[in-house]
């Protein structure tokens, strides 16, 4: 199996992957030494008529809903292309901050359109990698050969557009997906050229089993993450606190004296730095053994080998007490009801559980059905989310598959979603935000035109008899 990189980037209608949508998808396949393979991909994706975009996001990207309707593909059409020519065997999906953003949007897109949300990044030798923490670790431990940028306030910064600017790399238009893809490739080349050993090592460490093996040694290790301070180049020396979770483990920042931490810990003080973070094995963490540190590296992380040794011993002694100070983020349990209208928040429920194997067979049939077959298809799902998702999929992507009474139900669903809540409804808040933005003196004519287009779009999708 031949592995290839597929650099990709998205522009979206907002920041929340469960309530907003992908509006532009761009990508370029390359060899593992970043030589292009074939032509780039650049697709606009249509917004469906139950979505009001975030006006601030649209002002940044300049992509209006009307443009996606005129020039774009439906989500169904795009996913047909995606599985035919993009998500192919051996693909390593690469992005810049993709683990926390782009991948989340892709998963919800797939879930919403009745695909498994995860298989695209592991099945048939596929995998994922995120350049952001690669850049951070390179800056922290192997900065030679690269110019490193600072924000306007003088703080260290690793934004893609800043790195490309100070290193004279191609990046014609930030916040355009295709331009960001080209910029990501150029940054990857820059690191590969100047620090090939670190680049190759971190590429191999995208394998969660290799991450587990490093952490499972129970020795302290280097961990670079956005959750650590830029004063230390986002890098810490940490040690695992153990646990039985096969997907993650809590790790302790050895810059903090554990005994002192326990004595001063105040659970009510939300501003107090907490030295325990949750490391997820499958999030491509930038981790390395202590041997990666030279003299400069120790200075960067603000520790000495003696500090690490003594605090490591203390962490082992105080492990149970330390764990009691850590409260992992939890989500309230949700129940699913299919009474009445399609479930209003079914789009939000991607993480309620994995799709059962039996149900996947039903979903696979959906994607091969003719219009007439889809009209009458009502499988018995084990997963209670899927009946509602199937209804919404038909309404959004294959509207011809709905009977007249079902179309009326969908229109009621859209009206309820956009207008419920009166002055606090999605529609009211959307129009209020447009009015706020219109009062800004610094907006140019192009941005004011976008605001006008957004107002027209909102009025066009709200059912007329709802006013």
C-alpha positions in Angstrom: 0.0 0.0 0.0 1.4 3.4 -1.1 0.9 6.1 1.5 0.2 9.7 0.3 -0.5 13.0 2.1 -3.8 14.7 1.5 -3.5 18.3 2.8 -7.0 19.7 3.3 -8.7 22.8 4.8 -12.3 24.0 5.2 -14.1 27.2 5.4 -17.3 27.0 7.4 -20.4 28.9 8.2 -19.4 29.2 11.9 -17.3 27.7 14.6 -19.7 25.0 16.0 -19.4 21.8 13.9 -22.7 20.5 15.1 -24.9 23.5 14.3 -22.9 25.0 11.4 -21.7 23.7 8.1 -18.8 23.3 5.7 -19.1 25.8 2.9 -15.7 25.2 1.1 -13.5 22.1 1.0 -10.1 22.2 -0.6 -7.3 19.7 -0.8 -4.2 18.6 -2.5 -2.7 15.1 -2.6 1.1 14.9 -2.4 3.9 12.3 -2.0 5.4 12.0 1.4 8.1 14.5 0.4 5.3 17.0 -0.6 5.4 16.7 -4.4 1.9 17.3 -5.8 -0.1 14.3 -7.2 -2.8 15.4 -9.6 -4.8 18.6 -9.6 -6.0 20.2 -6.4 -9.6 19.9 -5.3 -11.7 22.9 -4.5 -15.4 22.5 -3.8 -18.2 24.8 -2.5 -20.8 23.0 -0.6 -24.4 24.2 -0.4 -26.0 25.3 2.8 -29.3 23.6 3.4 -32.4 25.8 4.2 -32.4 25.0 7.9 -29.1 26.7 8.5 -28.5 30.4 9.4 -24.7 31.0 9.2 -22.7 33.1 11.6 -22.5 36.5 10.0 -19.1 37.1 11.5 -17.8 34.0 9.9 -19.2 34.9 6.5 -17.5 38.4 6.7 -14.2 36.6 7.2 -14.5 34.1 4.3 -16.6 36.1 1.9 -18.5 33.0 0.9 -22.2 33.8 0.9 -25.0 31.1 1.1 -26.2 32.3 -2.3 -22.8 31.5 -3.8 -22.8 28.0 -2.4 -26.3 27.5 -3.9 -25.3 28.8 -7.3 -21.8 27.2 -7.6 -21.7 24.4 -5.0 -22.4 20.8 -4.6 -25.0 19.3 -2.2 -23.4 17.5 0.8 -24.5 14.3 -0.8 -22.9 15.1 -4.1 -19.7 16.2 -2.4 -19.5 13.0 -0.3 -19.9 10.9 -3.4 -16.8 12.6 -4.8 -15.0 12.4 -1.4 -15.3 8.6 -1.2 -14.6 8.0 -4.9 -11.4 10.0 -5.2 -10.2 11.5 -1.9 -10.7 9.1 0.9 -8.7 6.3 -0.8 -6.4 3.6 0.5 -3.3 4.8 2.2 -4.3 8.5 2.5 -2.8 10.5 5.4 -5.2 13.4 6.0 -3.1 16.5 7.0 -4.4 19.8 8.2 -3.4 22.8 10.3 -5.3 22.7 13.6 -7.4 20.0 11.9 -7.8 17.7 14.9 -9.8 20.3 16.8 -11.6 21.9 14.0 -11.7 20.5 10.4 -11.9 16.9 11.5 -14.8 17.7 13.8 -16.7 19.3 10.9 -15.9 16.4 8.6 -17.2 13.9 11.2 -20.5 15.7 11.7 -20.9 16.0 7.9 -20.5 12.3 7.6 -22.8 11.5 10.6 -25.5 13.8 9.3 -25.4 12.2 5.9 -25.6 8.6 7.2 -21.9 7.6 7.0 -19.7 6.3 9.8 -18.0 9.4 11.3 -14.7 7.8 11.9 -13.8 5.2 9.3 -12.6 7.8 6.8 -9.5 8.3 9.0 -8.5 4.7 9.8 -10.0 2.2 7.4 -7.9 0.8 4.5 -4.7 2.2 5.9 -5.9 5.8 6.1 -4.8 8.0 9.0 -4.7 11.6 10.1 -2.0 14.1 11.2 -2.1 17.7 12.4 0.7 20.2 11.6 0.0 22.7 14.3 1.7 20.8 17.2 4.4 19.8 14.8 5.1 23.5 14.2 4.9 24.1 18.0 7.4 21.4 18.9 9.8 22.4 16.1 9.8 26.0 17.4 10.3 24.8 20.9 13.1 22.2 20.3 14.5 22.5 16.8 14.0 26.1 15.7 17.1 26.4 13.5 16.6 27.3 9.9 13.1 28.8 10.3 12.0 32.4 11.0 9.5 32.3 13.8 6.8 35.0 13.9 5.3 37.2 16.7 1.9 38.7 17.0 1.3 42.4 16.8 1.5 42.6 20.6 4.9 41.0 20.7 3.7 37.5 21.8 5.0 34.4 20.2 2.5 33.2 17.6 2.2 30.1 15.3 -0.7 31.2 13.0 -0.3 29.8 9.5 -0.5 33.2 7.9 2.2 34.6 10.1 4.6 31.7 9.5 4.2 32.0 5.8 4.7 35.7 5.8 8.0 35.8 7.7 9.4 32.9 5.7 8.3 34.3 2.4 6.1 31.3 1.6 3.1 31.3 -0.8 -0.1 32.3 1.0 -2.1 34.6 -1.2 -5.3 34.8 0.8 -5.7 33.6 4.4 -9.2 32.1 5.2 -9.6 30.8 1.7 -9.4 27.0 2.0 -7.3 26.5 -1.2 -4.8 29.1 -0.3 -4.5 27.7 3.2 -3.9 24.2 1.8 -1.0 25.5 -0.3 0.3 27.4 2.7 0.2 24.2 4.8 2.2 22.3 2.2 4.8 25.1 2.1 5.1 25.0 5.9 5.4 21.2 5.9 8.2 21.5 3.3 9.9 24.1 5.4 10.1 21.9 8.5 10.9 18.8 6.4 13.8 20.6 4.8 15.2 22.1 8.0 14.4 19.5 10.6 13.7 16.2 8.8 14.4 13.9 11.8 11.8 15.6 14.0 9.3 15.8 11.1 9.6 12.1 10.3 9.5 11.2 14.0 6.3 13.1 14.6 4.8 11.7 11.4 5.3 8.2 12.8 3.9 9.2 16.2 0.5 9.9 14.6 0.0 6.1 15.4 -1.8 6.0 18.7 -0.2 2.7 19.5 3.3 4.3 19.4 2.0 7.1 21.6 0.7 4.5 24.1 4.0 2.7 24.0 5.9 5.9 24.9 3.6 6.8 27.7 3.2 3.3 28.9 6.9 3.2 29.8 5.9 5.4 32.8 8.9 7.6 32.3 8.6 11.4 32.0 8.3 12.7 28.4 8.1 15.9 26.4 4.6 17.0 25.5 3.9 20.0 23.2 0.3 21.3 23.3 -1.7 24.5 22.9 -2.8 24.0 26.5 0.6 24.9 27.8 2.0 28.4 28.1 3.7 30.2 25.2 6.3 31.3 27.8 7.6 27.8 27.5 6.9 27.4 23.7 3.7 25.4 24.5 6.0 22.6 25.8 6.2 20.7 29.1 7.8 17.7 30.6 5.0 15.5 31.9 4.4 12.1 33.4 1.4 9.8 33.1 -0.9 9.4 36.1 -2.1 6.1 34.7 -5.7 5.0 34.5 -7.7 2.3 32.6 -9.1 4.4 29.8 -7.9 2.9 26.5 -8.3 6.2 24.6 -6.5 8.7 26.9 -4.6 9.3 30.1 -4.1 12.2 32.5 -0.6 13.6 32.5 1.1 15.9 35.1 3.2 18.9 34.3 6.4 18.5 36.2 7.1 22.3 36.2 4.7 22.4 39.1 5.8 21.0 42.5 3.2 18.4 43.3 3.3 18.7 47.1 3.0 22.5 46.9 0.2 22.1 44.3 -1.9 19.9 46.6 -1.4 22.2 49.5 -2.6 25.3 47.6 -5.3 23.7 45.3 -8.6 25.5 45.4 -11.3 23.8 43.4 -13.4 27.0 43.3 -10.6 29.0 41.8 -11.2 28.7 38.0 -8.2 30.9 37.2 -5.7 28.7 39.1 -3.4 26.7 36.7 -4.1 23.0 36.8 -1.1 20.9 36.1 -3.1 17.8 35.0 -4.2 17.6 31.4 -5.9 14.8 29.5 -3.8 13.4 26.6 -5.8 11.6 23.9 -3.8 8.9 22.1 -5.6 9.3 18.8 -5.2 13.1 18.6 -1.7 12.9 17.1 -0.1 14.5 20.2 3.4 15.9 19.8 5.2 13.7 22.3 8.8 12.6 22.6 11.3 11.0 25.0 13.5 13.3 27.1 16.4 12.5 24.9 15.0 14.9 22.3 16.1 17.8 24.7 19.5 19.4 24.3 20.7 22.1 26.6 18.5 24.7 24.9 15.5 22.4 25.2 15.9 22.1 29.0 16.1 25.9 29.1 13.0 26.2 27.0 10.8 24.0 29.3 12.1 25.7 32.4 13.4 22.6 34.2 16.6 20.8 35.0 17.1 17.0 35.0 17.3 17.2 38.8 13.9 18.9 39.0 12.3 16.3 36.8 13.8 13.4 38.8 12.7 14.7 42.2 9.2 15.8 41.1 8.7 12.5 39.3 9.3 10.7 42.6 6.9 13.0 44.3 4.2 12.5 41.7 4.4 8.7 42.2 4.0 9.2 45.9 1.1 11.6 45.7 -0.6 10.1 42.6 -3.9 9.3 44.2 -4.2 12.7 45.8 -3.3 14.4 42.6 -6.0 12.5 40.6 -8.6 13.6 43.2 -8.0 17.2 42.1 -8.7 16.4 38.5 -12.3 16.5 37.3 -12.4 15.5 33.6 -14.9 17.3 31.4 -18.2 15.4 31.2 -21.3 15.7 29.1 -24.8 15.2 30.4 -26.5 11.9 29.4 -29.2 12.5 26.7 -32.2 10.5 25.9 -33.7 10.2 22.5 -37.3 10.4 21.6 -38.9 9.9 18.2 -42.4 11.1 19.1 -43.8 13.9 16.8 -41.5 15.9 14.6 -38.0 14.6 13.7 -35.7 15.0 16.7 -34.8 18.7 16.9 -31.3 18.2 18.1 -30.4 14.9 16.4 -27.6 16.8 14.6 -26.1 17.4 18.0 -25.9 13.7 19.0 -22.9 12.5 17.1 -21.1 11.5 20.3 -24.1 9.6 21.9 -22.5 6.4 20.7 -21.1 4.4 17.8 -23.4 3.3 15.0 -24.1 -0.5 15.3 -22.8 -2.8 12.6 -26.3 -3.9 11.6 -27.4 -0.3 11.1 -24.4 0.4 9.0 -25.6 -2.1 6.5 -28.9 -0.2 6.2 -27.1 3.1 5.8 -24.9 1.6 3.0 -28.0 0.8 1.1 -29.3 4.3 1.4 -26.3 5.7 -0.6 -27.0 3.3 -3.5 -30.8 3.6 -3.8 -32.7 5.2 -6.6 -35.2 8.0 -5.8 -38.2 5.6 -5.9 -36.5 3.1 -3.6 -35.6 5.8 -1.1 -39.2 7.0 -0.9 -40.4 3.8 0.6 -37.3 2.8 2.6 -38.0 2.6 6.3 -35.6 0.2 7.9 -35.8 -0.8 11.6 -32.7 0.8 13.2 -31.2 -0.3 16.5 -29.8 3.2 16.9 -32.7 5.5 17.8 -31.0 8.5 16.2 -31.0 7.1 12.7 -34.7 7.3 11.9 -34.6 11.0 12.4 -31.3 11.4 10.6 -32.7 9.4 7.6 -35.7 11.7 7.5 -33.6 14.8 7.6 -31.1 13.4 5.1 -34.0 12.8 2.6 -35.4 16.3 3.2 -32.1 18.1 2.9 -30.2 16.1 0.3 -32.9 14.2 -1.7 -36.1 16.3 -1.3 -37.8 14.4 -4.1 -37.9 11.3 -1.9 -40.3 13.0 0.5 -44.1 12.4 0.3 -46.2 15.6 0.5 -47.1 15.0 4.1 -43.4 14.6 5.0 -42.5 17.8 3.2 -45.0 19.6 5.5 -43.4 18.0 8.5 -40.0 19.2 7.4 -41.3 22.7 6.8 -42.7 22.7 10.3 -39.3 21.5 11.6 -37.5 24.4 9.8 -39.9 27.0 11.1 -39.6 25.6 14.6 -35.8 25.5 14.5 -35.4 29.0 13.2 -38.3 30.9 14.8 -39.0 29.3 18.2 -38.1 31.6 21.0 -39.5 34.9 19.7 -36.9 37.6 20.3 -34.4 34.9 21.2 -35.0 32.7 18.2 -32.2 31.9 15.8 -33.7 34.2 13.2 -34.1 37.1 15.5 -30.5 36.8 16.8 -29.2 36.5 13.3 -31.0 39.7 12.1 -29.9 41.5 15.3 -26.3 40.6 14.6 -26.6 41.8 11.0 -27.9 45.2 12.4 -25.0 45.4 14.8 -22.4 44.7 12.2 -24.0 47.2 9.8 -23.3 50.0 12.3 -19.5 49.4 12.1 -17.9 52.4 10.4 -14.9 50.4 9.1 -16.8 47.9 6.9 -16.1 48.4 3.2 -18.6 48.2 0.4 -17.9 44.5 -0.2 -18.6 43.6 3.4 -21.8 45.6 3.5 -22.9 43.8 0.3 -22.3 40.5 2.2 -24.5 41.7 5.1 -27.3 42.6 2.6 -27.0 39.1 1.0 -27.2 37.4 4.4 -30.4 39.3 5.2 -31.9 38.3 1.9 -30.9 34.7 2.4 -32.4 34.6 5.9 -35.7 36.0 4.6 -35.7 33.5 1.8 -35.5 30.4 4.0 -37.9 31.3 6.7 -41.4 30.0 5.9 -43.5 32.9 4.7 -46.6 31.9 6.8 -44.5 32.0 9.9 -44.5 35.8 10.1 
